[in-house]
Amino acid sequence: MKRFIEGENRGQSTLFPERLDEYIAEDHAVRVIDVFVDELDLGELGFERVIPEATGRPGYHAATLLKLYVYGYLNRIQSSRRLERETQRNIELMWLTGRLMPDFKTIADFRKDNGPAIRRVCREFVELCRRLDLFSQAIVAIDGSKFKAVNSKDHNDTRASIRRRIERMEAHVDQYLSLLDAADQAEPDASDTTVPDLEAKITSMKAEMQRLKKREREILAQPDKQLSDIDPDARRMRIAGTRSQVAYNVQTAVDTEHKLIVAHQVTNAPVDRDQLLPTASLAKQALKRQSIQVLADRGYYKGDSIQACHQSGIDALVPKPLTSQNKAKGLFDKQDFHYDAEHDHYRCPAGERMTRRETYQHRGIRQTTYQASTAACRDCRLKPQCFTGKTRRAVRRSEHDDLLDAMAERLKNAPEAMSIRAATVEHPFGTIKSWMGTSHFLTRRLKNVRTEMSLHVLAYNLKRMISIVGAKPLMEAMRA
């Protein structure tokens, strides 16, 4: 082993034993975790067993277990069993916990029993970022992403999937009944061995048919016509094209300046359309601003939600989805018709005036129909490009269109807005999913999944803050 760097003799004893503190650098992330948790008022945040009981066996302090979880999620160790093993061999955790080694059940129960308090800790860190004036622009980007649940598709049924299963079972029963009829008409020696087997299979299939029909009734009784066995709160959602998985829909609002997650929520809504106002309101509350600007993609476009955001001091910029089929058919779209607000009428591409005809309520929203005269449409040279099979073209305008038109004009004047949105909000999702690997949420039920996501967000924000501010300045800010 000459001419190589040599290690120490394993059997060598030392006169002055080394301290654990000597193994941890002064600017190590584990020191930031230690300071952050020590500066929290865990009792005020709602953690259990902060004050020890006068009798009984002593338990672990909530601060110790919280430090353990924050360290675990920061270092891609989310499992309670893996955390238990790490406390026995990881010198950073030995330093952080003071060589305490709680068992996995204690670790898992802490996360389960202190969910609301852990979620408040996540908000407390966002408050620290706000005090450091990192959210000066008050512009956030909102997006949602599907995170896989414990429940697999084999243990989830929708109205369509259970109907397909019933139809397949009915086809199998019919097939075996045909085989049974054929066996009855065959020679007696052959049917003696075949008929009992077929009858047993048919009986089994009919019992399974009854079970499937009972399950179909249970599914139809659900509000969203869907049922999951392992995690009842998880829902099947479309993730890409025709692909789907049983998942949760995680919504985040991310600061455009520093890419910090300002607010988040976990829902089991399969689409993002109704999530704009709740997520934006959480961001506005976290930033403590009278007004904020929100960037979101087409999936959030909904007139009444954008109207509610406007009334709440939230300036939403959401591009209009391309849902009309007229362009694909070579026909004029609504955007080709110009609205004159002063005189309350539309001008069609041919220059004809389209006046107000009818006002009605559709799904609680006031709609107004505008049409040109029948003679003008009948003799129009652009009729083949305008409509087919009708006497005249109609344009509908909702009570939200004034606000939506103004928003479209602002988006037109800010062409970089959607690029900023994509570069801002998709990065945290990619990072967190990379930390999770190919795995899914480890917990079940919506309240527990929300706690788990809060730990992911806290770990992401903590690592981001260390990168932005630095470990030592961040610890000084926490102590201030």
ABEGO torsion letter per residue (X at the ends): XBGBBBBBBAABBBABBBBAAAABBAABAAAAAAAAAAABBAAAAGBBGABBBABEBBBBBAAAAAAAAAAAAAAGBABAAAAAAAAAABAAAAAAAGGBBBBAAAAAAAAAAAAAAAAAAAAAAAAAAAAAGAAAAGBBBBBBBBBBBABBAAABBBAAAAAAAAAAAAAAAAAAAAAAAAAAABBAAAAAAAAAAAAAAAAAAAAAAAAAAAAAAAAAABAAGBBBAABAABBBBBABEABBBBBBBBBBBBBAAAGBBABBBBBABABAAAAAAAAAAAAAAAAGBABBBBBBBAAABBAAAAAAAAAAGBBBBBBBBBABAAAAAGBBBAAABBBBAAAGBBBBAAGBBBBBABBBBBGGBBBBBBBBBAAAAAABAAAAAABBGBABBBBBBBAAAAAAAAAAAAAAABAAAAAAAAAAAAAAAAAAAAAAEABBBABBEAAAAAAAAAAAAAAAAAAAAAAAAEAAAAAAAAAX
